[in-house]
Amino acid sequence: MCHQTHLGCFDCVVEQVRLAENQPKCALCRGVLNLRFDRLVSDMAPKKKRKRNSRRFEVFLQLLELKKKSKFKTFNRTLRKFAKAAETDAVVEQMSVDIANVIRGRVSAARLKSQRIYDANMYVGTSI
């Protein structure tokens, strides 16, 4: 969304962010984009006759959930990193697989810890 509240589909905004050298601009008015997810966008998006969901959007929401970030909080850094990395559909699909693997790993570690067989010292140098 820009200061004039122009909305864009997620794929288009990601492409704008990926190609922008500095601050991405609104495709309609060339104003500075305010990259945040707020209730206005969430409430208005289903009413518009636009593509509602895309695979990139779904994977981005998975990434936010993995990072324990609320989708209603500012997420500039995460979106910028996602936009730079998500150049092709194949990369986006691989991200989805990787996110699922990280979640399964966390579930497995929690299960082993509850059984008192997990030793966090084994993974001291590993972080996500």
N, CA, C and O atoms as a GROMACS GRO file, in nm:
protein
  512
    1MET      N    1   0.084  -0.118   0.000
    1MET     CA    2   0.000   0.000   0.000
    1MET      C    3   0.088   0.125   0.000
    1MET      O    4   0.192   0.128   0.067
    2CYS      N    5   0.048   0.223  -0.074
    2CYS     CA    6   0.120   0.350  -0.074
    2CYS      C    7   0.042   0.452   0.010
    2CYS      O    8  -0.059   0.417   0.071
    3HIS      N    9   0.087   0.574   0.012
    3HIS     CA   10   0.019   0.676   0.094
    3HIS      C   11  -0.120   0.710   0.040
    3HIS      O   12  -0.201   0.766   0.113
    4GLN      N   13  -0.148   0.677  -0.085
    4GLN     CA   14  -0.281   0.698  -0.141
    4GLN      C   15  -0.367   0.572  -0.132
    4GLN      O   16  -0.473   0.565  -0.193
    5THR      N   17  -0.321   0.476  -0.057
    5THR     CA   18  -0.387   0.347  -0.032
    5THR      C   19  -0.413   0.265  -0.158
    5THR      O   20  -0.513   0.194  -0.165
    6HIS      N   21  -0.326   0.274  -0.257
    6HIS     CA   22  -0.334   0.184  -0.371
    6HIS      C   23  -0.288   0.046  -0.324
    6HIS      O   24  -0.188   0.034  -0.255
    7LEU      N   25  -0.362  -0.055  -0.362
    7LEU     CA   26  -0.327  -0.192  -0.325
    7LEU      C   27  -0.274  -0.265  -0.447
    7LEU      O   28  -0.316  -0.238  -0.560
    8GLY      N   29  -0.184  -0.356  -0.424
    8GLY     CA   30  -0.132  -0.439  -0.532
    8GLY      C   31  -0.136  -0.584  -0.491
    8GLY      O   32  -0.137  -0.615  -0.372
    9CYS      N   33  -0.138  -0.674  -0.588
    9CYS     CA   34  -0.134  -0.816  -0.554
    9CYS      C   35   0.004  -0.849  -0.498
    9CYS      O   36   0.103  -0.780  -0.527
   10PHE      N   37   0.010  -0.953  -0.420
   10PHE     CA   38   0.134  -0.988  -0.351
   10PHE      C   39   0.247  -1.015  -0.450
   10PHE      O   40   0.360  -0.969  -0.430
   11ASP      N   41   0.219  -1.089  -0.557
   11ASP     CA   42   0.324  -1.121  -0.654
   11ASP      C   43   0.381  -0.996  -0.718
   11ASP      O   44   0.502  -0.986  -0.739
   12CYS      N   45   0.296  -0.900  -0.750
   12CYS     CA   46   0.343  -0.775  -0.811
   12CYS      C   47   0.428  -0.694  -0.714
   12CYS      O   48   0.531  -0.638  -0.752
   13VAL      N   49   0.385  -0.688  -0.587
   13VAL     CA   50   0.462  -0.614  -0.487
   13VAL      C   51   0.597  -0.680  -0.465
   13VAL      O   52   0.698  -0.611  -0.454
   14VAL      N   53   0.600  -0.813  -0.459
   14VAL     CA   54   0.727  -0.884  -0.442
   14VAL      C   55   0.820  -0.854  -0.558
   14VAL      O   56   0.940  -0.834  -0.538
   15GLU      N   57   0.766  -0.851  -0.679
   15GLU     CA   58   0.849  -0.821  -0.796
   15GLU      C   59   0.902  -0.678  -0.790
   15GLU      O   60   1.018  -0.653  -0.823
   16GLN      N   61   0.817  -0.583  -0.747
   16GLN     CA   62   0.861  -0.443  -0.731
   16GLN      C   63   0.976  -0.434  -0.631
   16GLN      O   64   1.076  -0.366  -0.655
   17VAL      N   65   0.960  -0.503  -0.518
   17VAL     CA   66   1.063  -0.500  -0.413
   17VAL      C   67   1.192  -0.564  -0.464
   17VAL      O   68   1.301  -0.513  -0.438
   18ARG      N   69   1.179  -0.674  -0.536
   18ARG     CA   70   1.297  -0.745  -0.586
   18ARG      C   71   1.376  -0.660  -0.686
   18ARG      O   72   1.499  -0.662  -0.686
   19LEU      N   73   1.306  -0.587  -0.769
   19LEU     CA   74   1.373  -0.510  -0.872
   19LEU      C   75   1.418  -0.371  -0.826
   19LEU      O   76   1.503  -0.309  -0.890
   20ALA      N   77   1.360  -0.322  -0.717
   20ALA     CA   78   1.394  -0.187  -0.669
   20ALA      C   79   1.534  -0.185  -0.609
   20ALA      O   80   1.572  -0.276  -0.536
   21GLU      N   81   1.609  -0.081  -0.641
   21GLU     CA   82   1.743  -0.068  -0.585
   21GLU      C   83   1.737  -0.013  -0.442
   21GLU      O   84   1.813  -0.056  -0.356
   22ASN      N   85   1.648   0.080  -0.418
   22ASN     CA   86   1.632   0.137  -0.284
   22ASN      C   87   1.490   0.112  -0.236
   22ASN      O   88   1.451  -0.002  -0.212
   23GLN      N   89   1.415   0.217  -0.221
   23GLN     CA   90   1.276   0.209  -0.175
   23GLN      C   91   1.185   0.177  -0.293
   23GLN      O   92   1.186   0.251  -0.392
   24PRO      N   93   1.105   0.070  -0.286
   24PRO     CA   94   1.014   0.039  -0.396
   24PRO      C   95   0.905   0.145  -0.409
   24PRO      O   96   0.866   0.208  -0.311
   25LYS      N   97   0.857   0.164  -0.530
   25LYS     CA   98   0.754   0.265  -0.560
   25LYS      C   99   0.622   0.198  -0.597
   25LYS      O  100   0.620   0.086  -0.647
   26CYS      N  101   0.514   0.268  -0.572
   26CYS     CA  102   0.381   0.223  -0.611
   26CYS      C  103   0.373   0.220  -0.763
   26CYS      O  104   0.419   0.312  -0.830
   27ALA      N  105   0.315   0.115  -0.817
   27ALA     CA  106   0.304   0.102  -0.963
   27ALA      C  107   0.205   0.202  -1.022
   27ALA      O  108   0.214   0.236  -1.140
   28LEU      N  109   0.110   0.251  -0.942
   28LEU     CA  110   0.010   0.343  -0.993
   28LEU      C  111   0.052   0.490  -0.984
   28LEU      O  112   0.042   0.564  -1.082
   29CYS      N  113   0.098   0.532  -0.866
   29CYS     CA  114   0.126   0.675  -0.846
   29CYS      C  115   0.275   0.706  -0.831
   29CYS      O  116   0.314   0.822  -0.823
   30ARG      N  117   0.358   0.603  -0.826
   30ARG     CA  118   0.503   0.617  -0.807
   30ARG      C  119   0.539   0.672  -0.669
   30ARG      O  120   0.652   0.716  -0.648
   31GLY      N  121   0.444   0.669  -0.576
   31GLY     CA  122   0.473   0.707  -0.438
   31GLY      C  123   0.548   0.594  -0.368
   31GLY      O  124   0.552   0.481  -0.417
   32VAL      N  125   0.606   0.626  -0.255
   32VAL     CA  126   0.682   0.526  -0.179
   32VAL      C  127   0.585   0.423  -0.122
   32VAL      O  128   0.481   0.458  -0.066
   33LEU      N  129   0.621   0.295  -0.136
   33LEU     CA  130   0.539   0.188  -0.079
   33LEU      C  131   0.562   0.180   0.071
   33LEU      O  132   0.675   0.189   0.119
   34ASN      N  133   0.454   0.163   0.144
   34ASN     CA  134   0.461   0.137   0.287
   34ASN      C  135   0.439  -0.012   0.303
   34ASN      O  136   0.325  -0.059   0.305
   35LEU      N  137   0.546  -0.086   0.315
   35LEU     CA  138   0.539  -0.231   0.316
   35LEU      C  139   0.500  -0.283   0.453
   35LEU      O  140   0.586  -0.308   0.538
   36ARG      N  141   0.371  -0.297   0.472
   36ARG     CA  142   0.321  -0.355   0.596
   36ARG      C  143   0.186  -0.419   0.571
   36ARG      O  144   0.112  -0.381   0.480
   37PHE      N  145   0.157  -0.513   0.650
   37PHE     CA  146   0.032  -0.586   0.642
   37PHE      C  147  -0.056  -0.530   0.750
   37PHE      O  148  -0.029  -0.555   0.867
   38ASP      N  149  -0.158  -0.458   0.719
   38ASP     CA  150  -0.246  -0.414   0.826
   38ASP      C  151  -0.388  -0.462   0.798
   38ASP      O  152  -0.415  -0.522   0.694
   39ARG      N  153  -0.474  -0.435   0.889
   39ARG     CA  154  -0.609  -0.489   0.880
   39ARG      C  155  -0.683  -0.437   0.758
   39ARG      O  156  -0.768  -0.507   0.702
   40LEU      N  157  -0.653  -0.316   0.715
   40LEU     CA  158  -0.720  -0.261   0.598
   40LEU      C  159  -0.696  -0.348   0.476
   40LEU      O  160  -0.789  -0.380   0.402
   41VAL      N  161  -0.572  -0.386   0.454
   41VAL     CA  162  -0.539  -0.470   0.340
   41VAL      C  163  -0.607  -0.605   0.353
   41VAL      O  164  -0.664  -0.656   0.257
   42SER      N  165  -0.601  -0.664   0.473
   42SER     CA  166  -0.658  -0.796   0.495
   42SER      C  167  -0.809  -0.794   0.475
   42SER      O  168  -0.866  -0.886   0.417
   43ASP      N  169  -0.874  -0.688   0.523
   43ASP     CA  170  -1.018  -0.681   0.511
   43ASP      C  171  -1.063  -0.648   0.369
   43ASP      O  172  -1.166  -0.698   0.324
   44MET      N  173  -0.987  -0.567   0.298
   44MET     CA  174  -1.028  -0.524   0.165
   44MET      C  175  -0.993  -0.626   0.057
   44MET      O  176  -1.064  -0.637  -0.042
   45ALA      N  177  -0.885  -0.698   0.075
   45ALA     CA  178  -0.835  -0.786  -0.030
   45ALA      C  179  -0.939  -0.888  -0.080
   45ALA      O  180  -0.952  -0.904  -0.202
   46PRO      N  181  -1.015  -0.957   0.008
   46PRO     CA  182  -1.112  -1.054  -0.044
   46PRO      C  183  -1.225  -0.990  -0.123
   46PRO      O  184  -1.288  -1.056  -0.205
   47LYS      N  185  -1.253  -0.862  -0.100
   47LYS     CA  186  -1.363  -0.794  -0.169
   47LYS      C  187  -1.324  -0.750  -0.309
   47LYS      O  188  -1.411  -0.730  -0.394
   48LYS      N  189  -1.196  -0.735  -0.332
   48LYS     CA  190  -1.151  -0.694  -0.464
   48LYS      C  191  -1.156  -0.813  -0.558
   48LYS      O  192  -1.144  -0.928  -0.515
   49LYS      N  193  -1.174  -0.787  -0.686
   49LYS     CA  194  -1.176  -0.895  -0.785
   49LYS      C  195  -1.036  -0.919  -0.835
   49LYS      O  196  -1.007  -0.904  -0.954
   50ARG      N  197  -0.949  -0.956  -0.745
   50ARG     CA  198  -0.810  -0.985  -0.779
   50ARG      C  199  -0.782  -1.129  -0.741
   50ARG      O  200  -0.859  -1.194  -0.670
   51LYS      N  201  -0.672  -1.176  -0.789
   51LYS     CA  202  -0.628  -1.310  -0.751
   51LYS      C  203  -0.608  -1.310  -0.600
   51LYS      O  204  -0.528  -1.233  -0.548
   52ARG      N  205  -0.678  -1.395  -0.529
   52ARG     CA  206  -0.678  -1.389  -0.384
   52ARG      C  207  -0.550  -1.444  -0.322
   52ARG      O  208  -0.493  -1.381  -0.233
   53ASN      N  209  -0.507  -1.557  -0.368
   53ASN     CA  210  -0.387  -1.617  -0.310
   53ASN      C  211  -0.293  -1.661  -0.422
   53ASN      O  212  -0.334  -1.696  -0.532
   54SER      N  213  -0.169  -1.656  -0.390
   54SER     CA  214  -0.068  -1.709  -0.480
   54SER      C  215   0.022  -1.799  -0.399
   54SER      O  216   0.022  -1.793  -0.276
   55ARG      N  217   0.097  -1.881  -0.466
   55ARG     CA  218   0.189  -1.972  -0.396
   55ARG      C  219   0.294  -1.892  -0.319
   55ARG      O  220   0.331  -1.929  -0.208
   56ARG      N  221   0.343  -1.782  -0.378
   56ARG     CA  222   0.441  -1.699  -0.309
   56ARG      C  223   0.383  -1.644  -0.179
   56ARG      O  224   0.451  -1.642  -0.076
   57PHE      N  225   0.258  -1.600  -0.184
   57PHE     CA  226   0.193  -1.546  -0.066
   57PHE      C  227   0.181  -1.653   0.043
   57PHE      O  228   0.209  -1.626   0.160
   58GLU      N  229   0.140  -1.773   0.004
   58GLU     CA  230   0.127  -1.882   0.101
   58GLU      C  231   0.262  -1.915   0.165
   58GLU      O  232   0.269  -1.933   0.287
   59VAL      N  233   0.367  -1.923   0.085
   59VAL     CA  234   0.501  -1.955   0.137
   59VAL      C  235   0.550  -1.841   0.227
   59VAL      O  236   0.613  -1.866   0.329
   60PHE      N  237   0.523  -1.716   0.189
   60PHE     CA  238   0.563  -1.603   0.272
   60PHE      C  239   0.494  -1.608   0.408
   60PHE      O  240   0.557  -1.582   0.510
   61LEU      N  241   0.364  -1.642   0.411
   61LEU     CA  242   0.294  -1.655   0.539
   61LEU      C  243   0.352  -1.768   0.623
   61LEU      O  244   0.361  -1.757   0.745
   62GLN      N  245   0.393  -1.878   0.557
   62GLN     CA  246   0.459  -1.987   0.630
   62GLN      C  247   0.589  -1.938   0.691
   62GLN      O  248   0.622  -1.972   0.805
   63LEU      N  249   0.662  -1.858   0.616
   63LEU     CA  250   0.789  -1.803   0.665
   63LEU      C  251   0.766  -1.712   0.785
   63LEU      O  252   0.839  -1.719   0.884
   64LEU      N  253   0.664  -1.626   0.778
   64LEU     CA  254   0.633  -1.538   0.892
   64LEU      C  255   0.595  -1.620   1.014
   64LEU      O  256   0.636  -1.589   1.126
   65GLU      N  257   0.516  -1.725   0.993
   65GLU     CA  258   0.476  -1.811   1.104
   65GLU      C  259   0.597  -1.881   1.165
   65GLU      O  260   0.608  -1.893   1.287
   66LEU      N  261   0.687  -1.927   1.079
   66LEU     CA  262   0.809  -1.993   1.125
   66LEU      C  263   0.894  -1.898   1.210
   66LEU      O  264   0.954  -1.938   1.310
   67LYS      N  265   0.897  -1.771   1.168
   67LYS     CA  266   0.976  -1.672   1.240
   67LYS      C  267   0.901  -1.614   1.360
   67LYS      O  268   0.952  -1.527   1.430
   68LYS      N  269   0.779  -1.662   1.383
   68LYS     CA  270   0.695  -1.616   1.494
   68LYS      C  271   0.665  -1.467   1.484
   68LYS      O  272   0.662  -1.397   1.585
   69LYS      N  273   0.644  -1.418   1.363
   69LYS     CA  274   0.610  -1.278   1.341
   69LYS      C  275   0.460  -1.269   1.312
   69LYS      O  276   0.407  -1.353   1.240
   70SER      N  277   0.395  -1.172   1.367
   70SER     CA  278   0.255  -1.150   1.336
   70SER      C  279   0.245  -1.089   1.197
   70SER      O  280   0.324  -1.001   1.161
   71LYS      N  281   0.149  -1.134   1.119
   71LYS     CA  282   0.136  -1.078   0.985
   71LYS      C  283   0.084  -0.936   0.988
   71LYS      O  284   0.085  -0.869   0.884
   72PHE      N  285   0.039  -0.888   1.101
   72PHE     CA  286  -0.012  -0.752   1.112
   72PHE      C  287   0.095  -0.654   1.161
   72PHE      O  288   0.068  -0.535   1.175
   73LYS      N  289   0.212  -0.703   1.188
   73LYS     CA  290   0.323  -0.616   1.229
   73LYS      C  291   0.409  -0.583   1.108
   73LYS      O  292   0.399  -0.649   1.004
   74THR      N  293   0.492  -0.483   1.122
   74THR     CA  294   0.581  -0.446   1.013
   74THR      C  295   0.673  -0.563   0.980
   74THR      O  296   0.725  -0.629   1.070
   75PHE      N  297   0.692  -0.588   0.852
   75PHE     CA  298   0.774  -0.702   0.811
   75PHE      C  299   0.863  -0.666   0.693
   75PHE      O  300   0.891  -0.752   0.609
   76ASN      N  301   0.909  -0.542   0.686
   76ASN     CA  302   0.991  -0.496   0.574
   76ASN      C  303   1.111  -0.586   0.547
   76ASN      O  304   1.134  -0.629   0.434
   77ARG      N  305   1.188  -0.615   0.651
   77ARG     CA  306   1.311  -0.692   0.633
   77ARG      C  307   1.281  -0.831   0.578
   77ARG      O  308   1.347  -0.878   0.485
   78THR      N  309   1.182  -0.897   0.636
   78THR     CA  310   1.147  -1.032   0.591
   78THR      C  311   1.097  -1.030   0.447
   78THR      O  312   1.135  -1.116   0.367
   79LEU      N  313   1.013  -0.933   0.413
   79LEU     CA  314   0.962  -0.925   0.276
   79LEU      C  315   1.074  -0.898   0.178
   79LEU      O  316   1.077  -0.957   0.070
   80ARG      N  317   1.166  -0.808   0.212
   80ARG     CA  318   1.276  -0.777   0.123
   80ARG      C  319   1.364  -0.900   0.098
   80ARG      O  320   1.403  -0.928  -0.015
   81LYS      N  321   1.395  -0.973   0.205
   81LYS     CA  322   1.476  -1.093   0.190
   81LYS      C  323   1.403  -1.198   0.108
   81LYS      O  324   1.462  -1.263   0.021
   82PHE      N  325   1.274  -1.214   0.135
   82PHE     CA  326   1.194  -1.309   0.059
   82PHE      C  327   1.190  -1.271  -0.088
   82PHE      O  328   1.208  -1.357  -0.175
   83ALA      N  329   1.168  -1.143  -0.117
   83ALA     CA  330   1.158  -1.097  -0.256
   83ALA      C  331   1.289  -1.120  -0.331
   83ALA      O  332   1.287  -1.162  -0.447
   84LYS      N  333   1.401  -1.095  -0.266
   84LYS     CA  334   1.531  -1.115  -0.332
   84LYS      C  335   1.556  -1.262  -0.362
   84LYS      O  336   1.617  -1.296  -0.463
   85ALA      N  337   1.509  -1.351  -0.272
   85ALA     CA  338   1.537  -1.494  -0.288
   85ALA      C  339   1.436  -1.564  -0.379
   85ALA      O  340   1.472  -1.660  -0.448
   86ALA      N  341   1.312  -1.519  -0.381
   86ALA     CA  342   1.204  -1.589  -0.451
   86ALA      C  343   1.196  -1.547  -0.597
   86ALA      O  344   1.095  -1.490  -0.640
   87GLU      N  345   1.300  -1.574  -0.673
   87GLU     CA  346   1.304  -1.531  -0.813
   87GLU      C  347   1.221  -1.620  -0.905
   87GLU      O  348   1.162  -1.572  -1.002
   88THR      N  349   1.216  -1.750  -0.874
   88THR     CA  350   1.144  -1.842  -0.962
   88THR      C  351   1.046  -1.927  -0.880
   88THR      O  352   1.056  -1.934  -0.758
   89ASP      N  353   0.953  -1.990  -0.949
   89ASP     CA  354   0.857  -2.078  -0.882
   89ASP      C  355   0.927  -2.197  -0.818
   89ASP      O  356   0.885  -2.244  -0.713
   90ALA      N  357   1.033  -2.246  -0.881
   90ALA     CA  358   1.108  -2.359  -0.825
   90ALA      C  359   1.172  -2.322  -0.691
   90ALA      O  360   1.172  -2.402  -0.597
   91VAL      N  361   1.225  -2.202  -0.682
   91VAL     CA  362   1.285  -2.156  -0.556
   91VAL      C  363   1.178  -2.144  -0.448
   91VAL      O  364   1.202  -2.180  -0.333
   92VAL      N  365   1.061  -2.093  -0.485
   92VAL     CA  366   0.951  -2.078  -0.388
   92VAL      C  367   0.907  -2.215  -0.338
   92VAL      O  368   0.883  -2.232  -0.219
   93GLU      N  369   0.896  -2.312  -0.428
   93GLU     CA  370   0.858  -2.447  -0.386
   93GLU      C  371   0.963  -2.508  -0.293
   93GLU      O  372   0.928  -2.575  -0.196
   94GLN      N  373   1.091  -2.486  -0.323
   94GLN     CA  374   1.197  -2.538  -0.237
   94GLN      C  375   1.190  -2.472  -0.099
   94GLN      O  376   1.214  -2.537   0.003
   95MET      N  377   1.158  -2.342  -0.095
   95MET     CA  378   1.142  -2.273   0.034
   95MET      C  379   1.032  -2.339   0.116
   95MET      O  380   1.046  -2.359   0.237
   96SER      N  381   0.921  -2.372   0.050
   96SER     CA  382   0.810  -2.436   0.119
   96SER      C  383   0.852  -2.570   0.180
   96SER      O  384   0.818  -2.601   0.294
   97VAL      N  385   0.927  -2.648   0.103
   97VAL     CA  386   0.978  -2.777   0.152
   97VAL      C  387   1.073  -2.755   0.270
   97VAL      O  388   1.067  -2.826   0.370
   98ASP      N  389   1.161  -2.657   0.258
   98ASP     CA  390   1.257  -2.628   0.365
   98ASP      C  391   1.188  -2.582   0.493
   98ASP      O  392   1.226  -2.622   0.603
   99ILE      N  393   1.086  -2.499   0.479
   99ILE     CA  394   1.011  -2.453   0.596
   99ILE      C  395   0.944  -2.571   0.665
   99ILE      O  396   0.947  -2.581   0.788
  100ALA      N  397   0.883  -2.660   0.587
  100ALA     CA  398   0.819  -2.779   0.644
  100ALA      C  399   0.922  -2.866   0.716
  100ALA      O  400   0.892  -2.922   0.821
  101ASN      N  401   1.043  -2.878   0.660
  101ASN     CA  402   1.149  -2.956   0.725
  101ASN      C  403   1.191  -2.894   0.857
  101ASN      O  404   1.214  -2.965   0.955
  102VAL      N  405   1.202  -2.762   0.862
  102VAL     CA  406   1.239  -2.694   0.986
  102VAL      C  407   1.131  -2.717   1.092
  102VAL      O  408   1.162  -2.744   1.208
  103ILE      N  409   1.004  -2.706   1.052
  103ILE     CA  410   0.894  -2.729   1.147
  103ILE      C  411   0.897  -2.871   1.199
  103ILE      O  412   0.881  -2.894   1.319
  104ARG      N  413   0.916  -2.969   1.107
  104ARG     CA  414   0.924  -3.109   1.152
  104ARG      C  415   1.043  -3.129   1.245
  104ARG      O  416   1.032  -3.204   1.343
  105GLY      N  417   1.155  -3.064   1.217
  105GLY     CA  418   1.272  -3.075   1.304
  105GLY      C  419   1.244  -3.020   1.444
  105GLY      O  420   1.287  -3.079   1.543
  106ARG      N  421   1.173  -2.909   1.451
  106ARG     CA  422   1.138  -2.852   1.581
  106ARG      C  423   1.044  -2.944   1.659
  106ARG      O  424   1.059  -2.960   1.780
  107VAL      N  425   0.948  -3.003   1.588
  107VAL     CA  426   0.854  -3.095   1.653
  107VAL      C  427   0.930  -3.218   1.703
  107VAL      O  428   0.907  -3.264   1.815
  108SER      N  429   1.020  -3.270   1.622
  108SER     CA  430   1.099  -3.387   1.663
  108SER      C  431   1.186  -3.354   1.783
  108SER      O  432   1.196  -3.434   1.876
  109ALA      N  433   1.251  -3.238   1.782
  109ALA     CA  434   1.336  -3.198   1.895
  109ALA      C  435   1.253  -3.184   2.023
  109ALA      O  436   1.297  -3.225   2.130
  110ALA      N  437   1.133  -3.127   2.012
  110ALA     CA  438   1.046  -3.113   2.130
  110ALA      C  439   1.006  -3.250   2.184
  110ALA      O  440   1.002  -3.272   2.305
  111ARG      N  441   0.974  -3.343   2.093
  111ARG     CA  442   0.936  -3.477   2.135
  111ARG      C  443   1.052  -3.548   2.206
  111ARG      O  444   1.034  -3.609   2.310
  112LEU      N  445   1.172  -3.538   2.148
  112LEU     CA  446   1.289  -3.599   2.210
  112LEU      C  447   1.322  -3.534   2.345
  112LEU      O  448   1.364  -3.601   2.439
  113LYS      N  449   1.302  -3.405   2.352
  113LYS     CA  450   1.328  -3.335   2.479
  113LYS      C  451   1.229  -3.380   2.586
  113LYS      O  452   1.267  -3.398   2.702
  114SER      N  453   1.102  -3.400   2.548
  114SER     CA  454   1.003  -3.447   2.646
  114SER      C  455   1.034  -3.589   2.693
  114SER      O  456   0.997  -3.628   2.804
  115GLN      N  457   1.101  -3.666   2.608
  115GLN     CA  458   1.140  -3.803   2.645
  115GLN      C  459   1.275  -3.804   2.715
  115GLN      O  460   1.327  -3.910   2.752
  116ARG      N  461   1.329  -3.685   2.733
  116ARG     CA  462   1.458  -3.665   2.800
  116ARG      C  463   1.574  -3.734   2.729
  116ARG      O  464   1.668  -3.780   2.793
  117ILE      N  465   1.566  -3.739   2.596
  117ILE     CA  466   1.679  -3.791   2.520
  117ILE      C  467   1.747  -3.682   2.438
  117ILE      O  468   1.857  -3.701   2.387
  118TYR      N  469   1.684  -3.570   2.427
  118TYR     CA  470   1.738  -3.458   2.349
  118TYR      C  471   1.840  -3.383   2.434
  118TYR      O  472   1.813  -3.348   2.549
  119ASP      N  473   1.955  -3.358   2.376
  119ASP     CA  474   2.058  -3.280   2.443
  119ASP      C  475   2.087  -3.157   2.359
  119ASP      O  476   2.144  -3.168   2.250
  120ALA      N  477   2.050  -3.041   2.407
  120ALA     CA  478   2.066  -2.917   2.333
  120ALA      C  479   2.215  -2.888   2.304
  120ALA      O  480   2.246  -2.820   2.207
  121ASN      N  481   2.303  -2.939   2.384
  121ASN     CA  482   2.447  -2.917   2.362
  121ASN      C  483   2.496  -2.978   2.232
  121ASN      O  484   2.599  -2.936   2.178
  122MET      N  485   2.422  -3.077   2.181
  122MET     CA  486   2.459  -3.138   2.053
  122MET      C  487   2.445  -3.038   1.939
  122MET      O  488   2.510  -3.050   1.835
  123TYR      N  489   2.359  -2.939   1.960
  123TYR     CA  490   2.326  -2.845   1.851
  123TYR      C  491   2.365  -2.701   1.886
  123TYR      O  492   2.300  -2.607   1.839
  124VAL      N  493   2.467  -2.683   1.966
  124VAL     CA  494   2.506  -2.551   2.012
  124VAL      C  495   2.540  -2.456   1.897
  124VAL      O  496   2.500  -2.340   1.902
  125GLY      N  497   2.609  -2.501   1.797
  125GLY     CA  498   2.650  -2.414   1.687
  125GLY      C  499   2.546  -2.399   1.577
  125GLY      O  500   2.570  -2.329   1.479
  126THR      N  501   2.432  -2.464   1.592
  126THR     CA  502   2.329  -2.462   1.488
  126THR      C  503   2.219  -2.365   1.525
  126THR      O  504   2.167  -2.368   1.636
  127SER      N  505   2.184  -2.280   1.431
  127SER     CA  506   2.071  -2.190   1.454
  127SER      C  507   1.997  -2.169   1.323
  127SER      O  508   2.048  -2.201   1.216
  128ILE      N  509   1.878  -2.116   1.334
  128ILE     CA  510   1.796  -2.091   1.215
  128ILE      C  511   1.762  -1.944   1.211
  128ILE      O  512   1.694  -1.899   1.119
   0.00000   0.00000   0.00000
